[in-house]
Amino acid sequence: MLTIALTGGIGSGKSTAAAEFAELGAPVIDADVIAHDLVEPGSQALQMLIETFGSEIKREDGSLNRELLRSWVFNNDNKRHQLESIMHPLIREEIQRQLAASDSDYKIMVVPLLIETGNSYQYDRLLVIDASEATQQRRVMQRNGLTLEQFKLIQQAQCSRQRRLAAADDIIYNNDDDIESLKSQVLALHQRYVSQSRHI
C-alpha cells in the first residue's frame, strides 16, 4: 500500500485537502487529531506534560490548557523542543499503528510539522499543500482571530515555503480559495495514487 505524507504551512488548506481525499475514500490519519486525543484528561501524555511544564497547564476540569501551553512554546525554543520530545514519539507510534490497520489502496498521513521535526516518518510520497504567505496570513487571522504578531510567531516556528516545496513529490496549489480547483487537483492525485498503489 502507498502512504502519502501530506503537509503544508499554517493556513495552507491541509485540512480541506485531507477532507477531499477522505470524500474519495482514502483513509486520513491526522497527527493533530492524534495529538489532541493523546492528552485527554488522565492520559499518560498529559501527566508527562504537567511534570515538564507545571500544573498551570492543567485546567480545573483536568483538561490541558492548550492556549497557555501554545503561548509558552511559540515564545521559547527550549519549551517547544521539550514539548516535541514528549509528543512526537507518541504521535508517530499511533500513526504507525493506524497505518498498519488500514487496507486501502493508499493512505493519507497528515503531519503539519513533518519537515520541521526531522522528517522522521515513513512514507512513499510527500504531498505539499501550498499557499502564499499573504493567503496564509489572511486565512489564519480570519479563522483563528490571531493578531499579525501571533501569526508571525507561528510562521517562524515552521520551515520556509521554499524548503517545503523543494522537498515535495507532489504539490496542490491552494491560493485563491477556489474549492473546485482544489477538488480537481485532489481528484487527479487520487487517481494517480490508486494507479501507483496497484503497481507497487
C-alpha positions in Angstrom: 0.0 0.0 0.0 1.0 3.6 -0.7 1.5 6.0 2.1 1.2 9.7 1.3 2.5 12.3 3.8 0.5 15.5 3.5 2.0 18.7 4.9 1.9 22.5 4.4 2.3 25.7 6.3 -0.4 27.1 8.7 -3.4 28.3 6.7 -2.4 26.5 3.5 -5.5 24.3 3.5 -4.2 21.0 4.7 -7.5 20.1 6.5 -9.6 21.0 3.5 -7.4 18.9 1.1 -7.4 16.0 3.5 -11.2 16.1 3.8 -11.4 15.9 0.0 -9.2 12.8 -0.1 -11.4 11.3 2.6 -14.5 12.0 0.5 -12.9 9.9 -2.3 -12.4 7.0 0.2 -8.8 7.4 1.3 -8.2 6.8 5.0 -6.8 10.0 6.6 -4.6 9.8 9.6 -4.1 13.2 11.2 -1.3 14.0 13.6 -3.2 16.9 15.1 -6.2 14.8 15.8 -4.0 12.1 17.4 -2.1 14.8 19.4 -5.5 16.1 20.7 -6.6 12.6 21.7 -3.3 11.7 23.4 -3.7 14.5 26.0 -7.2 13.7 27.2 -7.7 14.1 31.0 -6.0 11.3 32.9 -3.7 10.3 30.0 -0.1 9.4 30.3 0.9 12.1 27.9 -0.9 14.9 29.8 0.8 13.7 33.0 4.2 13.9 31.3 3.4 17.5 30.1 2.3 18.5 33.6 5.6 17.1 35.1 7.6 19.0 32.5 5.8 22.3 32.3 4.0 22.6 35.7 0.5 22.2 37.0 -0.6 25.6 35.5 -1.2 23.9 32.1 -3.9 21.8 33.7 -7.4 23.3 33.9 -9.7 22.8 36.8 -11.7 20.2 34.8 -8.5 18.2 34.3 -8.0 19.1 30.6 -5.0 20.7 29.0 -4.8 24.5 28.8 -3.8 24.4 25.2 -3.8 28.2 24.7 -1.4 28.7 27.6 0.9 25.9 26.5 0.9 27.2 22.9 1.8 30.7 24.1 4.7 29.3 26.0 6.2 27.1 23.3 5.9 29.7 20.5 7.9 32.2 22.6 10.5 29.7 23.8 12.5 27.4 21.7 13.6 25.2 24.7 10.0 24.7 25.7 9.0 23.9 22.2 11.7 21.3 21.9 10.6 19.8 25.3 7.0 19.6 24.0 8.1 17.9 20.8 10.3 15.4 22.6 7.3 14.3 24.6 4.6 14.3 22.0 6.2 13.4 18.7 7.3 9.8 19.6 3.8 9.1 20.9 2.2 10.6 17.8 4.5 8.6 15.5 3.7 5.4 17.3 -0.1 5.9 17.0 0.2 6.9 13.3 2.1 3.7 12.6 -0.5 1.7 14.4 -3.3 3.3 12.4 -1.4 2.9 9.1 -0.9 -0.8 9.8 -4.6 -1.2 10.4 -5.6 0.2 7.0 -6.0 -1.9 3.9 -6.9 0.8 1.4 -5.1 1.4 -1.9 -3.3 4.3 -0.4 -3.4 6.3 2.9 -3.1 10.0 3.7 -0.9 10.8 6.7 -1.4 14.5 7.7 1.7 15.8 9.6 1.8 19.6 9.7 5.4 19.8 11.0 6.7 16.9 9.0 9.8 18.7 7.7 10.4 20.8 10.8 10.6 17.7 13.1 13.3 16.0 11.1 11.1 14.1 8.7 11.2 11.0 10.9 8.1 9.4 9.4 8.0 6.6 6.9 6.0 7.3 3.7 6.2 6.9 -0.1 5.4 10.3 -1.4 5.4 13.8 0.1 2.4 16.0 -0.9 2.7 19.7 0.0 -0.4 22.0 0.1 0.9 25.3 -0.9 -0.4 28.9 -0.5 1.3 32.3 -0.5 2.2 33.9 2.8 -0.4 36.6 2.2 -3.1 34.0 1.7 -1.9 32.0 4.8 -1.9 35.2 6.9 -5.4 36.2 5.8 -6.9 32.8 6.4 -5.3 32.3 9.8 -6.2 35.8 11.1 -9.8 35.4 9.9 -10.2 31.8 11.1 -8.4 31.9 14.4 -8.7 35.5 15.3 -5.0 35.8 15.8 -3.0 39.1 15.6 -0.4 39.6 13.0 2.3 39.1 15.7 0.8 35.8 16.7 0.7 34.6 13.1 4.3 35.6 12.6 5.4 33.7 15.7 3.7 30.5 14.5 5.1 31.0 11.0 8.7 31.4 12.4 8.4 28.0 14.1 7.7 26.5 10.6 10.2 25.9 7.8 10.1 28.2 4.8 7.7 27.8 1.9 10.7 27.3 -0.4 12.2 24.5 1.7 8.8 22.7 1.8 8.3 23.0 -1.9 11.8 21.7 -2.6 11.1 18.6 -0.6 7.7 17.9 -2.3 7.0 15.0 -4.6 3.5 16.4 -5.4 2.0 19.9 -4.9 -1.5 21.2 -4.6 -1.8 24.9 -5.1 -4.4 26.5 -2.9 -4.0 30.2 -3.2 -7.4 31.5 -4.4 -9.9 29.8 -2.1 -11.4 28.1 -5.2 -12.8 24.8 -3.8 -13.4 23.5 -7.3 -9.8 23.9 -8.2 -8.7 22.2 -5.0 -11.1 19.3 -5.7 -9.9 18.8 -9.3 -6.3 18.7 -8.0 -7.2 16.2 -5.3 -9.1 14.0 -7.8 -6.2 13.9 -10.2 -3.8 12.9 -7.4 -6.3 10.4 -6.1 -6.4 8.7 -9.4 -2.7 8.7 -9.7 -2.2 7.3 -6.2 -4.7 4.5 -6.8 -2.9 3.6 -10.0 0.6 3.7 -8.4 -0.5 1.6 -5.4 -1.6 -1.2 -7.7 1.8 -1.3 -9.3 3.9 -1.5 -6.1 
